[in-house]
Amino acid sequence: MDAVWSLSMGQFMSCEDLLDRPFETLTVEEWRRLLKYQPEPESRELVMV
């Protein structure tokens, strides 16, 4: 329900933003989004450094 509310309020969070939040605060829908998330190639370079 929180995901629907946040979308309707125009507060869509990117997956990078979700990764910055404490995991225990994520909704089921946010977890599903993160499971499908694949970082952009430029983001991978930062992670690998």
NUNU-967044 format. One record per atom (N, C-alpha, C, O): residue in three letters; residue number from 1; chain; atom name; x, y, z. Coordinates in nm, 3 decimals, m for minus. Layout:
+------+-------+------+------+---------+---------+---------+
! zagu ! lumke ! zanu ! nulo !       u !       v !       w !
+------+-------+------+------+---------+---------+---------+
!  ALA !   NUM !    A !   CA !       X !       Y !       Z !
...
+------+-------+------+------+---------+---------+---------+
//
This chain:
+------+-------+------+------+---------+---------+---------+
! zagu ! lumke ! zanu ! nulo !       u !       v !       w !
+------+-------+------+------+---------+---------+---------+
!  MET !     1 !    A !    N !   0.082 !  m0.119 !   0.000 !
!  MET !     1 !    A !   CA !   0.000 !   0.000 !   0.000 !
!  MET !     1 !    A !    C !   0.087 !   0.126 !   0.000 !
!  MET !     1 !    A !    O !   0.052 !   0.226 !  m0.063 !
!  ASP !     2 !    A !    N !   0.200 !   0.122 !   0.070 !
!  ASP !     2 !    A !   CA !   0.289 !   0.238 !   0.073 !
!  ASP !     2 !    A !    C !   0.342 !   0.271 !  m0.066 !
!  ASP !     2 !    A !    O !   0.357 !   0.388 !  m0.101 !
!  ALA !     3 !    A !    N !   0.372 !   0.166 !  m0.145 !
!  ALA !     3 !    A !   CA !   0.424 !   0.190 !  m0.279 !
!  ALA !     3 !    A !    C !   0.321 !   0.261 !  m0.365 !
!  ALA !     3 !    A !    O !   0.355 !   0.351 !  m0.441 !
!  VAL !     4 !    A !    N !   0.194 !   0.221 !  m0.352 !
!  VAL !     4 !    A !   CA !   0.088 !   0.285 !  m0.429 !
!  VAL !     4 !    A !    C !   0.075 !   0.430 !  m0.385 !
!  VAL !     4 !    A !    O !   0.061 !   0.519 !  m0.469 !
!  TRP !     5 !    A !    N !   0.081 !   0.454 !  m0.255 !
!  TRP !     5 !    A !   CA !   0.072 !   0.590 !  m0.204 !
!  TRP !     5 !    A !    C !   0.187 !   0.675 !  m0.255 !
!  TRP !     5 !    A !    O !   0.167 !   0.788 !  m0.299 !
!  SER !     6 !    A !    N !   0.308 !   0.622 !  m0.249 !
!  SER !     6 !    A !   CA !   0.424 !   0.701 !  m0.289 !
!  SER !     6 !    A !    C !   0.420 !   0.730 !  m0.439 !
!  SER !     6 !    A !    O !   0.462 !   0.838 !  m0.481 !
!  LEU !     7 !    A !    N !   0.372 !   0.636 !  m0.520 !
!  LEU !     7 !    A !   CA !   0.359 !   0.661 !  m0.663 !
!  LEU !     7 !    A !    C !   0.254 !   0.768 !  m0.690 !
!  LEU !     7 !    A !    O !   0.273 !   0.855 !  m0.774 !
!  SER !     8 !    A !    N !   0.143 !   0.760 !  m0.619 !
!  SER !     8 !    A !   CA !   0.036 !   0.856 !  m0.641 !
!  SER !     8 !    A !    C !   0.076 !   0.995 !  m0.594 !
!  SER !     8 !    A !    O !   0.024 !   1.095 !  m0.645 !
!  MET !     9 !    A !    N !   0.166 !   1.003 !  m0.499 !
!  MET !     9 !    A !   CA !   0.211 !   1.132 !  m0.448 !
!  MET !     9 !    A !    C !   0.331 !   1.186 !  m0.527 !
!  MET !     9 !    A !    O !   0.385 !   1.291 !  m0.493 !
!  GLY !    10 !    A !    N !   0.373 !   1.115 !  m0.630 !
!  GLY !    10 !    A !   CA !   0.485 !   1.160 !  m0.712 !
!  GLY !    10 !    A !    C !   0.619 !   1.145 !  m0.644 !
!  GLY !    10 !    A !    O !   0.713 !   1.218 !  m0.676 !
!  GLN !    11 !    A !    N !   0.631 !   1.052 !  m0.550 !
!  GLN !    11 !    A !   CA !   0.755 !   1.033 !  m0.477 !
!  GLN !    11 !    A !    C !   0.820 !   0.901 !  m0.518 !
!  GLN !    11 !    A !    O !   0.863 !   0.824 !  m0.433 !
!  PHE !    12 !    A !    N !   0.827 !   0.876 !  m0.648 !
!  PHE !    12 !    A !   CA !   0.888 !   0.753 !  m0.697 !
!  PHE !    12 !    A !    C !   1.035 !   0.753 !  m0.663 !
!  PHE !    12 !    A !    O !   1.107 !   0.849 !  m0.693 !
!  MET !    13 !    A !    N !   1.081 !   0.646 !  m0.601 !
!  MET !    13 !    A !   CA !   1.222 !   0.636 !  m0.562 !
!  MET !    13 !    A !    C !   1.295 !   0.545 !  m0.659 !
!  MET !    13 !    A !    O !   1.243 !   0.441 !  m0.699 !
!  SER !    14 !    A !    N !   1.415 !   0.585 !  m0.696 !
!  SER !    14 !    A !   CA !   1.496 !   0.500 !  m0.781 !
!  SER !    14 !    A !    C !   1.549 !   0.382 !  m0.700 !
!  SER !    14 !    A !    O !   1.547 !   0.384 !  m0.577 !
!  CYS !    15 !    A !    N !   1.596 !   0.281 !  m0.768 !
!  CYS !    15 !    A !   CA !   1.652 !   0.165 !  m0.698 !
!  CYS !    15 !    A !    C !   1.776 !   0.206 !  m0.618 !
!  CYS !    15 !    A !    O !   1.800 !   0.151 !  m0.510 !
!  GLU !    16 !    A !    N !   1.853 !   0.301 !  m0.668 !
!  GLU !    16 !    A !   CA !   1.969 !   0.349 !  m0.593 !
!  GLU !    16 !    A !    C !   1.924 !   0.412 !  m0.462 !
!  GLU !    16 !    A !    O !   1.989 !   0.394 !  m0.358 !
!  ASP !    17 !    A !    N !   1.813 !   0.487 !  m0.466 !
!  ASP !    17 !    A !   CA !   1.760 !   0.547 !  m0.343 !
!  ASP !    17 !    A !    C !   1.712 !   0.440 !  m0.246 !
!  ASP !    17 !    A !    O !   1.732 !   0.451 !  m0.125 !
!  LEU !    18 !    A !    N !   1.649 !   0.336 !  m0.300 !
!  LEU !    18 !    A !   CA !   1.601 !   0.228 !  m0.214 !
!  LEU !    18 !    A !    C !   1.717 !   0.156 !  m0.146 !
!  LEU !    18 !    A !    O !   1.706 !   0.115 !  m0.031 !
!  LEU !    19 !    A !    N !   1.828 !   0.142 !  m0.217 !
!  LEU !    19 !    A !   CA !   1.945 !   0.076 !  m0.158 !
!  LEU !    19 !    A !    C !   2.005 !   0.156 !  m0.043 !
!  LEU !    19 !    A !    O !   2.073 !   0.100 !   0.043 !
!  ASP !    20 !    A !    N !   1.980 !   0.286 !  m0.042 !
!  ASP !    20 !    A !   CA !   2.030 !   0.371 !   0.066 !
!  ASP !    20 !    A !    C !   1.943 !   0.364 !   0.192 !
!  ASP !    20 !    A !    O !   1.986 !   0.408 !   0.299 !
!  ARG !    21 !    A !    N !   1.823 !   0.311 !   0.179 !
!  ARG !    21 !    A !   CA !   1.733 !   0.303 !   0.295 !
!  ARG !    21 !    A !    C !   1.763 !   0.178 !   0.377 !
!  ARG !    21 !    A !    O !   1.813 !   0.079 !   0.324 !
!  PRO !    22 !    A !    N !   1.732 !   0.180 !   0.507 !
!  PRO !    22 !    A !   CA !   1.747 !   0.058 !   0.588 !
!  PRO !    22 !    A !    C !   1.656 !  m0.052 !   0.532 !
!  PRO !    22 !    A !    O !   1.539 !  m0.027 !   0.501 !
!  PHE !    23 !    A !    N !   1.709 !  m0.172 !   0.520 !
!  PHE !    23 !    A !   CA !   1.634 !  m0.280 !   0.457 !
!  PHE !    23 !    A !    C !   1.503 !  m0.311 !   0.527 !
!  PHE !    23 !    A !    O !   1.406 !  m0.349 !   0.462 !
!  GLU !    24 !    A !    N !   1.499 !  m0.296 !   0.659 !
!  GLU !    24 !    A !   CA !   1.377 !  m0.330 !   0.731 !
!  GLU !    24 !    A !    C !   1.262 !  m0.232 !   0.703 !
!  GLU !    24 !    A !    O !   1.148 !  m0.259 !   0.741 !
!  THR !    25 !    A !    N !   1.291 !  m0.120 !   0.638 !
!  THR !    25 !    A !   CA !   1.185 !  m0.023 !   0.607 !
!  THR !    25 !    A !    C !   1.127 !  m0.042 !   0.468 !
!  THR !    25 !    A !    O !   1.029 !   0.025 !   0.433 !
!  LEU !    26 !    A !    N !   1.184 !  m0.131 !   0.387 !
!  LEU !    26 !    A !   CA !   1.137 !  m0.151 !   0.251 !
!  LEU !    26 !    A !    C !   1.007 !  m0.232 !   0.250 !
!  LEU !    26 !    A !    O !   0.987 !  m0.323 !   0.330 !
!  THR !    27 !    A !    N !   0.920 !  m0.195 !   0.157 !
!  THR !    27 !    A !   CA !   0.795 !  m0.270 !   0.140 !
!  THR !    27 !    A !    C !   0.822 !  m0.392 !   0.052 !
!  THR !    27 !    A !    O !   0.929 !  m0.405 !  m0.007 !
!  VAL !    28 !    A !    N !   0.725 !  m0.481 !   0.043 !
!  VAL !    28 !    A !   CA !   0.738 !  m0.600 !  m0.041 !
!  VAL !    28 !    A !    C !   0.759 !  m0.560 !  m0.186 !
!  VAL !    28 !    A !    O !   0.843 !  m0.618 !  m0.256 !
!  GLU !    29 !    A !    N !   0.685 !  m0.461 !  m0.232 !
!  GLU !    29 !    A !   CA !   0.698 !  m0.416 !  m0.371 !
!  GLU !    29 !    A !    C !   0.837 !  m0.356 !  m0.397 !
!  GLU !    29 !    A !    O !   0.895 !  m0.376 !  m0.504 !
!  GLU !    30 !    A !    N !   0.890 !  m0.283 !  m0.301 !
!  GLU !    30 !    A !   CA !   1.025 !  m0.226 !  m0.316 !
!  GLU !    30 !    A !    C !   1.130 !  m0.337 !  m0.322 !
!  GLU !    30 !    A !    O !   1.226 !  m0.327 !  m0.399 !
!  TRP !    31 !    A !    N !   1.113 !  m0.442 !  m0.242 !
!  TRP !    31 !    A !   CA !   1.204 !  m0.557 !  m0.248 !
!  TRP !    31 !    A !    C !   1.198 !  m0.623 !  m0.385 !
!  TRP !    31 !    A !    O !   1.301 !  m0.661 !  m0.441 !
!  ARG !    32 !    A !    N !   1.078 !  m0.635 !  m0.440 !
!  ARG !    32 !    A !   CA !   1.063 !  m0.696 !  m0.574 !
!  ARG !    32 !    A !    C !   1.136 !  m0.613 !  m0.679 !
!  ARG !    32 !    A !    O !   1.202 !  m0.667 !  m0.767 !
!  ARG !    33 !    A !    N !   1.123 !  m0.481 !  m0.668 !
!  ARG !    33 !    A !   CA !   1.194 !  m0.393 !  m0.762 !
!  ARG !    33 !    A !    C !   1.344 !  m0.412 !  m0.751 !
!  ARG !    33 !    A !    O !   1.414 !  m0.415 !  m0.852 !
!  LEU !    34 !    A !    N !   1.394 !  m0.424 !  m0.629 !
!  LEU !    34 !    A !   CA !   1.538 !  m0.441 !  m0.610 !
!  LEU !    34 !    A !    C !   1.588 !  m0.575 !  m0.663 !
!  LEU !    34 !    A !    O !   1.700 !  m0.585 !  m0.713 !
!  LEU !    35 !    A !    N !   1.505 !  m0.678 !  m0.651 !
!  LEU !    35 !    A !   CA !   1.544 !  m0.809 !  m0.703 !
!  LEU !    35 !    A !    C !   1.564 !  m0.806 !  m0.855 !
!  LEU !    35 !    A !    O !   1.648 !  m0.879 !  m0.908 !
!  LYS !    36 !    A !    N !   1.488 !  m0.723 !  m0.924 !
!  LYS !    36 !    A !   CA !   1.497 !  m0.712 !  m1.070 !
!  LYS !    36 !    A !    C !   1.601 !  m0.610 !  m1.114 !
!  LYS !    36 !    A !    O !   1.635 !  m0.602 !  m1.232 !
!  TYR !    37 !    A !    N !   1.651 !  m0.531 !  m1.020 !
!  TYR !    37 !    A !   CA !   1.740 !  m0.420 !  m1.052 !
!  TYR !    37 !    A !    C !   1.876 !  m0.468 !  m1.100 !
!  TYR !    37 !    A !    O !   1.936 !  m0.558 !  m1.042 !
!  GLN !    38 !    A !    N !   1.922 !  m0.406 !  m1.206 !
!  GLN !    38 !    A !   CA !   2.058 !  m0.427 !  m1.255 !
!  GLN !    38 !    A !    C !   2.121 !  m0.290 !  m1.275 !
!  GLN !    38 !    A !    O !   2.067 !  m0.208 !  m1.349 !
!  PRO !    39 !    A !    N !   2.233 !  m0.264 !  m1.208 !
!  PRO !    39 !    A !   CA !   2.294 !  m0.131 !  m1.220 !
!  PRO !    39 !    A !    C !   2.338 !  m0.101 !  m1.361 !
!  PRO !    39 !    A !    O !   2.369 !  m0.191 !  m1.439 !
!  GLU !    40 !    A !    N !   2.341 !   0.027 !  m1.393 !
!  GLU !    40 !    A !   CA !   2.391 !   0.072 !  m1.522 !
!  GLU !    40 !    A !    C !   2.540 !   0.041 !  m1.530 !
!  GLU !    40 !    A !    O !   2.606 !   0.033 !  m1.426 !
!  PRO !    41 !    A !    N !   2.595 !   0.023 !  m1.649 !
!  PRO !    41 !    A !   CA !   2.738 !  m0.008 !  m1.662 !
!  PRO !    41 !    A !    C !   2.828 !   0.091 !  m1.589 !
!  PRO !    41 !    A !    O !   2.928 !   0.051 !  m1.530 !
!  GLU !    42 !    A !    N !   2.795 !   0.220 !  m1.593 !
!  GLU !    42 !    A !   CA !   2.879 !   0.318 !  m1.524 !
!  GLU !    42 !    A !    C !   2.871 !   0.301 !  m1.372 !
!  GLU !    42 !    A !    O !   2.969 !   0.328 !  m1.302 !
!  SER !    43 !    A !    N !   2.757 !   0.256 !  m1.321 !
!  SER !    43 !    A !   CA !   2.744 !   0.231 !  m1.178 !
!  SER !    43 !    A !    C !   2.829 !   0.111 !  m1.137 !
!  SER !    43 !    A !    O !   2.886 !   0.109 !  m1.028 !
!  ARG !    44 !    A !    N !   2.838 !   0.012 !  m1.223 !
!  ARG !    44 !    A !   CA !   2.918 !  m0.107 !  m1.193 !
!  ARG !    44 !    A !    C !   3.065 !  m0.070 !  m1.179 !
!  ARG !    44 !    A !    O !   3.136 !  m0.126 !  m1.095 !
!  GLU !    45 !    A !    N !   3.110 !   0.023 !  m1.261 !
!  GLU !    45 !    A !   CA !   3.249 !   0.065 !  m1.251 !
!  GLU !    45 !    A !    C !   3.278 !   0.123 !  m1.114 !
!  GLU !    45 !    A !    O !   3.384 !   0.097 !  m1.057 !
!  LEU !    46 !    A !    N !   3.186 !   0.200 !  m1.060 !
!  LEU !    46 !    A !   CA !   3.206 !   0.258 !  m0.928 !
!  LEU !    46 !    A !    C !   3.209 !   0.151 !  m0.821 !
!  LEU !    46 !    A !    O !   3.286 !   0.162 !  m0.725 !
!  VAL !    47 !    A !    N !   3.127 !   0.049 !  m0.835 !
!  VAL !    47 !    A !   CA !   3.122 !  m0.059 !  m0.737 !
!  VAL !    47 !    A !    C !   3.251 !  m0.139 !  m0.741 !
!  VAL !    47 !    A !    O !   3.301 !  m0.183 !  m0.638 !
!  MET !    48 !    A !    N !   3.304 !  m0.159 !  m0.861 !
!  MET !    48 !    A !   CA !   3.423 !  m0.242 !  m0.876 !
!  MET !    48 !    A !    C !   3.549 !  m0.170 !  m0.831 !
!  MET !    48 !    A !    O !   3.650 !  m0.237 !  m0.805 !
!  VAL !    49 !    A !    N !   3.549 !  m0.042 !  m0.820 !
!  VAL !    49 !    A !   CA !   3.670 !   0.034 !  m0.784 !
!  VAL !    49 !    A !    C !   3.702 !   0.020 !  m0.640 !
!  VAL !    49 !    A !    O !   3.800 !   0.077 !  m0.592 !
+------+-------+------+------+---------+---------+---------+
//
